[in-house]
Amino acid sequence: MKKEVYKAKNDLPYEKFMRLGSNMLTEAELLAIIIRTGTKERKPVEIGQEILSLTSVKEYGLGGLYYVTIQELMEIKGIGEVKAVKLKCLAELSMRMTMAAAKEGLQFLDPASVAKYYMESMRYERKEKVLLLLLDQKERLIDEEVLSIGTINASLLSPREVFVTALKKAAVHIMLLHNHPSGDPAPSKQDLQVTEDIQEIGKMVDIPLIDHIIIGDNKYMSFKEAGLL
């Protein structure tokens, strides 16, 4: 019995996975299984810990693996191009799985479901990105367009561009969605003014703005829910 306990304590990540399941592994151990091999000086788990340190230093957390570059990963001793590509593919699959799960409950008249769907793809962005969601008569998505990618503090958005795009796509309703890199989804004065301008133009051209959602760090703000539309 003592021998079995001792062996369990010294399980390698793969053996620990087979014995206990993935939910019992640390994040570093899960990464170690993907990495598979280490170096003469370093075990895969140690390399996994350095990957997590890299994402933490960049203020991303584990999900920030999506935004760490291949070049940054390859600066870690024991990570070559092949392993870096595998890790980036893992991050991409993780984000797609999250979005696929959120898509099942996606309803454009429900701000929470829209925020949940776009959260993982936007919450780690380091610059403001503005999306225009183009909807048909039944509030179904026709298309989405990136209107602007701004500086770390502000985005540049032209109301004229919004409606030129909406008319080209024959949209009946529109929705705006953008992120705040600070993590705080509270609207700025610029956000309030641009939203008001677009709302007024939308009324004139009969393409109403049904919501403007700001994505923060795992939280959001909806102009519709706040009674600002």
Backbone bond lengths (Angstrom), bond angles and torsions (degrees), N, CA, C in turn:
res aa  C-N    CA-C-N  psi(-1)  N-CA   C-N-CA  omega(-1)  CA-C   N-CA-C  phi
1 M - - - 1.469 - - 1.518 110.41 -
2 K 1.356 117.02 -44.93 1.453 121.22 178.55 1.513 110.93 -61.47
3 K 1.335 115.66 -40.43 1.464 120.60 179.87 1.519 110.62 -62.52
4 E 1.340 118.12 -39.25 1.459 122.26 -179.47 1.535 110.97 -67.03
5 V 1.352 116.26 -40.23 1.456 120.25 178.21 1.516 110.24 -65.30
6 Y 1.326 116.94 -43.04 1.471 121.66 179.59 1.527 110.47 -60.49
7 K 1.295 116.00 -43.75 1.463 120.85 179.76 1.525 110.67 -62.95
8 A 1.357 116.73 -40.63 1.459 120.15 -179.59 1.525 110.96 -62.68
9 K 1.322 116.02 -38.94 1.459 119.50 -178.96 1.519 111.66 -65.21
10 N 1.333 116.48 -25.41 1.450 120.64 -176.89 1.529 112.84 -105.96
11 D 1.309 115.75 17.74 1.464 119.79 176.46 1.524 110.89 -56.89
12 L 1.327 115.49 138.57 1.450 119.97 166.05 1.528 107.87 -76.19
13 P 1.343 118.55 158.82 1.468 119.70 -176.02 1.529 114.46 -51.85
14 Y 1.330 117.24 -41.78 1.463 119.24 -177.90 1.532 110.67 -64.60
15 E 1.341 115.89 -45.32 1.463 119.98 179.49 1.529 111.11 -64.93
16 K 1.322 115.73 -37.41 1.466 120.23 178.15 1.530 110.15 -65.03
17 F 1.329 116.25 -39.21 1.465 120.61 176.56 1.529 110.22 -60.58
18 M 1.317 117.26 -46.97 1.462 121.45 -177.55 1.524 111.57 -65.76
19 R 1.316 116.68 -31.25 1.463 120.27 -176.67 1.522 112.84 -86.04
20 L 1.338 117.36 -37.27 1.454 120.47 -171.40 1.526 114.56 -118.34
21 G 1.343 117.14 -19.66 1.459 120.03 -177.44 1.521 111.91 98.50
22 S 1.321 115.73 160.71 1.463 121.43 -173.70 1.526 113.49 -64.50
23 N 1.340 116.83 -30.41 1.472 119.29 -176.04 1.514 112.89 -69.29
24 M 1.340 118.11 -12.01 1.464 121.64 179.82 1.522 112.48 -95.94
25 L 1.319 117.05 -1.03 1.461 120.80 -179.79 1.523 111.19 -92.57
26 T 1.320 115.65 146.54 1.455 119.78 173.41 1.533 108.83 -74.32
27 E 1.334 115.93 166.94 1.460 119.42 178.37 1.525 111.07 -62.50
28 A 1.323 116.54 -37.61 1.465 120.28 178.54 1.530 110.81 -64.74
29 E 1.342 116.81 -38.32 1.466 120.35 178.78 1.524 111.37 -68.53
30 L 1.329 116.83 -38.36 1.465 119.73 177.09 1.535 110.48 -63.12
31 L 1.313 116.19 -42.55 1.468 120.10 177.45 1.528 110.74 -64.61
32 A 1.333 116.16 -36.31 1.468 120.26 -179.83 1.528 111.49 -61.44
33 I 1.329 117.12 -36.41 1.473 120.31 178.35 1.521 110.30 -66.67
34 I 1.331 117.19 -38.10 1.466 120.58 177.32 1.529 110.08 -67.08
35 I 1.339 116.21 -42.51 1.468 121.21 -178.27 1.527 111.11 -68.13
36 R 1.328 115.75 -38.43 1.463 125.16 177.67 1.517 114.39 74.74
37 T 1.336 118.96 -55.70 1.455 120.59 -175.67 1.524 110.75 -121.15
38 G 1.330 114.84 152.73 1.446 120.44 176.71 1.520 110.45 -109.86
39 T 1.309 116.23 -144.64 1.462 122.24 176.26 1.526 107.59 -123.64
40 K 1.325 116.68 -178.86 1.467 119.87 177.55 1.523 111.39 -62.77
41 E 1.334 114.60 -32.76 1.467 119.35 -176.32 1.526 113.59 -93.68
42 R 1.331 117.63 -21.64 1.456 119.81 -170.24 1.523 112.13 -132.93
43 K 1.321 115.44 136.21 1.458 121.27 175.84 1.527 109.73 -81.56
44 P 1.337 117.47 157.30 1.470 120.28 178.26 1.518 113.78 -54.46
45 V 1.345 117.05 -36.23 1.468 120.00 179.85 1.517 110.83 -63.87
46 E 1.328 117.25 -38.01 1.458 121.10 178.88 1.524 111.04 -65.80
47 I 1.326 115.50 -37.59 1.466 119.86 176.64 1.526 109.34 -66.87
48 G 1.340 116.17 -40.25 1.461 120.61 176.80 1.520 111.81 -59.65
49 Q 1.334 116.49 -39.69 1.462 121.08 178.64 1.528 111.07 -64.73
50 E 1.343 116.46 -36.34 1.471 118.97 178.96 1.530 110.96 -70.15
51 I 1.321 116.81 -34.65 1.473 120.08 175.68 1.530 109.61 -61.37
52 L 1.325 116.19 -44.22 1.466 120.41 178.69 1.527 111.09 -65.37
53 S 1.327 117.13 -35.91 1.461 120.64 177.08 1.520 110.10 -64.31
54 L 1.329 116.81 -38.21 1.464 121.02 179.58 1.521 110.94 -63.73
55 T 1.318 117.12 -45.82 1.467 119.33 -179.69 1.517 111.34 -68.30
56 S 1.340 117.88 -31.69 1.467 121.16 179.65 1.523 110.97 -70.98
57 V 1.329 116.27 -41.96 1.463 120.69 179.13 1.516 110.36 -61.51
58 K 1.334 117.00 -35.50 1.455 121.24 -179.86 1.530 111.88 -84.31
59 E 1.359 115.57 7.40 1.463 122.33 176.22 1.527 113.03 62.95
60 Y 1.338 115.88 31.07 1.450 119.75 -179.86 1.530 111.89 -100.25
61 G 1.339 117.67 -33.24 1.452 119.88 -169.62 1.517 109.37 77.51
62 L 1.320 116.57 -174.70 1.461 120.46 -177.21 1.523 112.16 -58.33
63 G 1.341 116.80 -41.62 1.461 119.87 -179.84 1.510 113.37 -62.06
64 G 1.338 116.60 -17.76 1.454 120.58 -179.59 1.515 113.83 -71.60
65 L 1.335 117.70 -4.89 1.456 120.40 174.87 1.524 110.36 -55.16
66 Y 1.334 115.98 -27.57 1.460 120.75 178.52 1.521 111.36 -64.30
67 Y 1.344 116.83 -31.18 1.457 120.86 -174.28 1.526 114.12 -101.68
68 V 1.324 117.78 -8.24 1.455 120.55 173.30 1.533 107.62 -74.56
69 T 1.308 117.21 136.71 1.464 119.94 -175.97 1.532 111.97 -82.17
70 I 1.319 115.56 161.43 1.466 121.22 175.47 1.520 109.92 -59.11
71 Q 1.335 116.71 -40.23 1.459 120.97 -179.31 1.536 110.91 -63.18
72 E 1.341 116.92 -40.70 1.465 120.11 178.26 1.525 111.31 -65.57
73 L 1.316 116.81 -39.84 1.470 120.11 177.77 1.523 111.30 -64.54
74 M 1.334 116.45 -38.05 1.467 120.32 -177.69 1.523 112.72 -72.46
75 E 1.319 117.38 -11.53 1.468 120.42 174.80 1.530 111.34 -76.13
76 I 1.327 116.21 -14.19 1.464 120.91 176.56 1.524 108.44 -80.67
77 K 1.304 116.80 125.96 1.462 121.10 -179.25 1.529 109.93 -62.60
78 G 1.312 116.19 123.33 1.465 120.99 -178.01 1.518 112.43 106.67
79 I 1.338 117.14 -7.18 1.462 121.57 177.82 1.527 108.71 -111.93
80 G 1.323 115.28 110.81 1.461 120.94 174.93 1.514 109.89 -98.68
81 E 1.305 115.63 -171.65 1.459 119.76 -176.19 1.524 112.39 -62.15
82 V 1.330 117.27 -42.69 1.466 120.98 -177.48 1.523 110.83 -62.51
83 K 1.334 117.33 -46.14 1.465 120.74 179.68 1.526 111.13 -66.66
84 A 1.322 116.38 -38.22 1.465 119.86 178.62 1.521 110.68 -63.06
85 V 1.328 116.65 -42.20 1.465 120.63 178.45 1.527 110.27 -64.23
86 K 1.326 117.58 -41.61 1.465 121.20 178.33 1.529 110.84 -59.92
87 L 1.321 116.31 -42.94 1.467 120.43 -179.55 1.524 111.35 -66.11
88 K 1.330 116.51 -39.39 1.458 119.98 177.80 1.528 111.09 -66.69
89 C 1.323 116.72 -37.76 1.471 120.65 176.79 1.528 110.44 -65.65
90 L 1.333 116.25 -38.10 1.471 120.88 176.47 1.521 110.38 -60.35
91 A 1.342 116.31 -43.95 1.459 120.69 179.77 1.526 111.12 -64.44
92 E 1.317 116.69 -41.10 1.468 121.06 179.61 1.527 110.91 -64.47
93 L 1.332 116.60 -44.05 1.465 120.49 178.37 1.520 110.94 -62.09
94 S 1.336 116.45 -41.32 1.455 120.86 -179.92 1.527 110.90 -60.73
95 M 1.346 116.60 -44.87 1.455 119.66 -179.81 1.527 110.82 -65.98
96 R 1.331 116.76 -41.48 1.471 119.92 -179.53 1.525 110.99 -65.22
97 M 1.322 117.17 -37.51 1.462 120.41 178.04 1.522 110.76 -64.90
98 T 1.342 116.06 -41.53 1.462 120.65 178.77 1.524 110.70 -62.40
99 M 1.333 115.67 -44.59 1.461 120.16 -179.29 1.530 111.60 -68.57
100 A 1.337 116.23 -35.65 1.461 119.36 178.94 1.525 111.01 -65.09
101 A 1.334 116.10 -39.46 1.463 119.95 178.28 1.529 110.70 -67.00
102 A 1.341 116.08 -40.06 1.465 120.22 -179.41 1.527 111.32 -70.23
103 K 1.324 116.38 -29.28 1.464 120.37 -176.31 1.527 112.00 -64.61
104 E 1.336 116.42 -28.34 1.462 120.42 -178.57 1.533 111.51 -60.93
105 G 1.334 116.04 -32.38 1.466 118.86 -179.54 1.515 113.42 -105.08
106 L 1.335 116.16 14.19 1.462 120.07 -175.54 1.519 112.11 -71.89
107 Q 1.334 115.96 120.66 1.462 122.96 175.90 1.523 107.10 -136.53
108 F 1.317 116.56 123.04 1.451 119.36 -172.72 1.533 113.24 -73.69
109 L 1.313 117.51 -9.56 1.460 120.18 172.51 1.529 111.48 -90.80
110 D 1.335 116.50 -2.50 1.463 122.48 179.43 1.528 108.72 -114.58
111 P 1.341 118.93 99.82 1.461 121.99 -176.94 1.530 113.81 -54.23
112 A 1.320 117.10 -37.63 1.471 120.06 -177.76 1.524 111.36 -62.12
113 S 1.329 116.85 -40.61 1.460 119.46 -178.72 1.525 111.33 -71.27
114 V 1.326 117.37 -33.43 1.462 121.22 177.46 1.534 109.58 -67.91
115 A 1.336 115.95 -45.50 1.462 120.41 178.88 1.527 111.29 -61.73
116 K 1.319 116.43 -40.25 1.464 120.31 179.66 1.522 110.93 -64.13
117 Y 1.319 117.68 -38.86 1.458 121.75 -178.24 1.531 111.40 -66.63
118 Y 1.323 117.18 -41.70 1.463 120.58 -175.38 1.529 113.36 -93.03
119 M 1.306 118.01 -6.74 1.467 121.83 -173.17 1.530 112.87 -56.25
120 E 1.337 117.69 -52.94 1.457 120.04 -173.73 1.521 112.82 -67.98
121 S 1.317 117.47 -28.99 1.460 119.59 -178.40 1.522 112.55 -83.75
122 M 1.361 117.33 -11.24 1.462 119.16 -175.03 1.529 115.09 -123.34
123 R 1.318 118.52 -21.29 1.468 119.84 -170.78 1.527 113.67 -68.18
124 Y 1.354 117.42 -23.10 1.459 119.50 -179.45 1.526 113.66 -98.90
125 E 1.317 117.02 1.10 1.463 119.72 179.71 1.528 109.68 -61.93
126 R 1.335 116.35 137.61 1.455 120.62 -177.68 1.526 112.61 -92.80
127 K 1.307 117.26 -6.72 1.457 122.32 173.38 1.520 108.42 -127.34
128 E 1.318 115.67 156.09 1.458 118.84 177.75 1.529 109.94 -70.28
129 K 1.313 114.81 130.03 1.463 120.93 175.97 1.525 107.62 -120.70
130 V 1.319 116.32 129.48 1.460 120.91 -179.44 1.524 109.49 -108.00
131 L 1.321 115.67 122.82 1.469 121.75 176.67 1.518 110.05 -106.89
132 L 1.311 115.34 139.54 1.467 121.91 171.79 1.514 107.32 -108.05
133 L 1.323 117.04 118.87 1.457 122.02 177.96 1.519 108.05 -98.09
134 L 1.308 115.63 124.04 1.464 122.36 -175.83 1.518 108.92 -105.01
135 L 1.326 116.08 122.01 1.465 121.61 -172.09 1.516 111.54 -118.98
136 D 1.332 115.22 152.52 1.462 119.76 178.05 1.525 110.58 -89.60
137 Q 1.315 116.91 -168.55 1.469 121.98 -174.93 1.523 112.42 -63.84
138 K 1.341 117.15 -26.95 1.462 121.37 -179.55 1.531 112.31 -99.61
139 E 1.336 115.70 20.16 1.467 122.56 -179.63 1.529 112.49 59.25
140 R 1.333 116.74 35.95 1.458 121.61 173.06 1.517 108.84 -100.21
141 L 1.319 115.76 147.82 1.458 120.55 -175.55 1.525 111.39 -71.76
142 I 1.336 115.37 124.33 1.460 121.59 172.83 1.525 109.60 -88.55
143 D 1.333 114.00 -47.71 1.465 120.14 -176.43 1.528 108.45 -167.20
144 E 1.309 115.82 167.42 1.459 120.71 171.81 1.523 108.93 -133.09
145 E 1.324 115.89 143.94 1.456 121.80 -177.49 1.521 109.32 -129.07
146 V 1.331 115.99 137.64 1.457 120.35 171.44 1.525 106.83 -81.64
147 L 1.329 116.65 114.52 1.462 120.91 -177.89 1.519 112.39 -84.77
148 S 1.321 116.42 -36.29 1.457 118.72 179.99 1.516 110.69 -162.27
149 I 1.309 114.72 152.64 1.456 122.33 169.85 1.510 105.37 -125.22
150 G 1.320 116.08 110.91 1.456 120.46 -171.02 1.507 113.47 -93.38
151 T 1.331 115.52 -163.17 1.448 121.82 174.92 1.518 107.40 -78.44
152 I 1.319 117.19 -176.46 1.464 119.75 -179.93 1.527 111.47 -67.96
153 N 1.327 117.77 -19.66 1.465 120.76 -176.59 1.519 115.03 -109.14
154 A 1.315 118.25 -21.86 1.464 118.73 -173.44 1.513 110.61 -151.18
155 S 1.307 115.81 155.23 1.461 121.54 176.54 1.525 108.44 -115.65
156 L 1.310 115.02 158.00 1.456 120.71 178.29 1.512 107.50 -110.61
157 L 1.312 116.49 120.34 1.454 120.45 -174.68 1.518 110.05 -136.66
158 S 1.326 115.78 127.36 1.456 121.55 179.17 1.524 110.12 -104.73
159 P 1.342 119.00 118.34 1.466 120.86 176.16 1.541 111.50 -55.38
160 R 1.323 116.33 -35.47 1.466 120.00 179.33 1.528 110.61 -60.29
161 E 1.330 116.63 -43.70 1.465 120.67 179.93 1.526 111.57 -63.38
162 V 1.339 115.38 -35.68 1.462 120.20 178.72 1.522 110.56 -57.27
163 F 1.321 116.85 -49.03 1.469 119.51 -173.69 1.524 113.29 -83.69
164 V 1.319 117.65 -24.87 1.473 119.40 171.14 1.523 108.71 -62.65
165 T 1.333 116.13 -44.49 1.470 121.19 178.61 1.524 110.94 -65.20
166 A 1.331 116.83 -44.02 1.464 121.06 -179.01 1.531 111.47 -61.61
167 L 1.316 116.73 -41.71 1.470 120.41 179.80 1.527 111.70 -68.48
168 K 1.309 116.63 -38.33 1.474 120.39 178.55 1.523 111.03 -62.37
169 K 1.331 115.93 -37.01 1.467 120.99 -176.69 1.529 112.34 -91.24
170 A 1.330 116.93 2.19 1.470 122.10 -179.63 1.524 111.70 57.51
171 A 1.331 115.78 39.93 1.462 120.62 179.06 1.520 110.49 -73.88
172 V 1.326 115.83 144.71 1.465 121.84 177.47 1.535 110.22 -100.94
173 H 1.328 115.95 -30.41 1.462 122.50 175.64 1.528 107.54 -134.82
174 I 1.320 116.13 157.37 1.458 120.43 175.31 1.520 109.93 -133.67
175 M 1.324 114.54 158.55 1.459 121.66 176.41 1.518 107.57 -141.76
176 L 1.312 117.14 139.50 1.460 122.23 175.80 1.522 109.25 -103.27
177 L 1.326 114.86 146.55 1.454 119.80 178.98 1.521 107.14 -148.00
178 H 1.333 117.34 126.98 1.459 118.41 174.31 1.520 110.25 -148.47
179 N 1.314 115.68 165.58 1.459 121.87 -176.37 1.519 111.37 -107.14
180 H 1.321 115.40 156.71 1.457 122.50 170.84 1.529 107.49 -114.93
181 P 1.336 118.38 110.72 1.474 120.88 -179.22 1.522 114.08 -57.46
182 S 1.328 117.47 -24.41 1.469 120.79 178.59 1.524 112.12 -66.08
183 G 1.339 116.27 -19.74 1.464 120.70 -176.83 1.513 113.33 93.58
184 D 1.336 116.83 -13.60 1.466 121.93 179.76 1.533 109.18 -95.52
185 P 1.332 118.14 115.94 1.465 120.29 -176.25 1.533 114.91 -82.79
186 A 1.328 117.58 5.42 1.466 119.30 179.65 1.530 109.80 -60.79
187 P 1.334 118.07 133.48 1.465 120.58 -176.52 1.526 112.63 -70.06
188 S 1.331 115.72 142.67 1.459 121.22 175.15 1.530 108.79 -85.05
189 K 1.314 116.40 172.76 1.464 120.06 175.75 1.524 110.31 -60.46
190 Q 1.328 115.48 -38.17 1.467 120.22 178.63 1.527 110.43 -64.20
191 D 1.329 117.07 -42.47 1.471 121.19 178.44 1.525 110.39 -59.53
192 L 1.325 115.85 -44.24 1.465 120.52 -178.88 1.524 111.45 -64.96
193 Q 1.333 116.61 -42.50 1.455 120.20 -177.45 1.522 111.87 -69.32
194 V 1.335 116.52 -45.44 1.470 120.36 179.70 1.520 110.69 -62.09
195 T 1.325 116.65 -41.45 1.468 120.66 179.23 1.523 110.88 -62.51
196 E 1.312 115.77 -43.40 1.463 119.67 178.88 1.530 111.13 -62.95
197 D 1.346 116.76 -42.03 1.470 120.68 179.89 1.526 111.06 -62.69
198 I 1.329 115.49 -45.66 1.472 120.06 -178.32 1.522 110.65 -67.75
199 Q 1.329 116.74 -37.64 1.463 120.31 177.75 1.531 110.59 -60.86
200 E 1.338 117.00 -44.05 1.464 120.81 -178.24 1.527 111.65 -67.32
201 I 1.317 116.86 -42.33 1.473 120.05 178.37 1.525 110.20 -65.67
202 G 1.332 116.21 -38.78 1.460 120.78 178.93 1.513 112.38 -59.45
203 K 1.315 116.44 -38.47 1.466 120.61 177.82 1.532 110.31 -64.54
204 M 1.339 116.11 -39.16 1.468 120.27 -177.34 1.529 112.61 -70.07
205 V 1.343 116.65 -35.88 1.473 119.29 -177.44 1.531 111.58 -99.21
206 D 1.339 116.42 5.75 1.469 121.99 177.82 1.531 112.64 61.74
207 I 1.333 115.94 38.82 1.469 121.87 170.92 1.526 105.99 -129.36
208 P 1.326 117.24 83.41 1.467 120.21 -172.35 1.532 113.97 -66.81
209 L 1.335 113.87 144.08 1.465 121.80 170.89 1.522 107.04 -84.42
210 I 1.327 116.89 113.74 1.466 118.86 -174.81 1.528 112.92 -89.09
211 D 1.335 117.19 -19.33 1.463 119.38 175.83 1.525 109.55 -171.90
212 H 1.320 114.60 159.73 1.460 123.34 169.94 1.511 105.53 -133.02
213 I 1.319 116.35 116.38 1.464 121.59 -176.16 1.522 109.09 -111.68
214 I 1.325 115.67 130.12 1.464 121.44 177.08 1.527 108.36 -107.13
215 I 1.325 115.72 125.33 1.460 122.12 -179.09 1.523 109.77 -94.02
216 G 1.339 116.87 125.97 1.458 122.33 173.74 1.516 109.70 -109.65
217 D 1.313 117.41 -153.80 1.456 121.70 179.15 1.525 109.07 -87.03
218 N 1.324 114.37 93.24 1.467 122.22 -179.42 1.528 112.56 63.27
219 K 1.336 116.56 25.66 1.461 122.46 173.90 1.519 107.83 -151.24
220 Y 1.301 115.91 163.64 1.457 119.42 -175.72 1.518 110.52 -145.40
221 M 1.335 115.22 166.94 1.453 121.63 174.18 1.523 107.43 -132.84
222 S 1.320 117.24 128.92 1.466 123.19 178.96 1.523 109.17 -111.08
223 F 1.345 116.78 124.74 1.460 120.11 176.29 1.527 110.81 -61.31
224 K 1.329 116.39 -34.39 1.454 121.26 179.92 1.526 110.22 -65.16
225 E 1.326 116.43 -49.42 1.462 120.52 -179.40 1.522 111.96 -65.24
226 A 1.338 115.66 -31.61 1.468 119.68 -179.55 1.522 113.26 -81.29
227 G 1.351 116.58 -1.60 1.460 120.29 179.35 1.517 113.30 75.20
228 L 1.340 116.49 22.04 1.461 120.32 -179.45 1.526 112.46 -96.80
229 L 1.327 116.82 1.31 1.464 122.18 175.64 1.517 108.88 -127.93
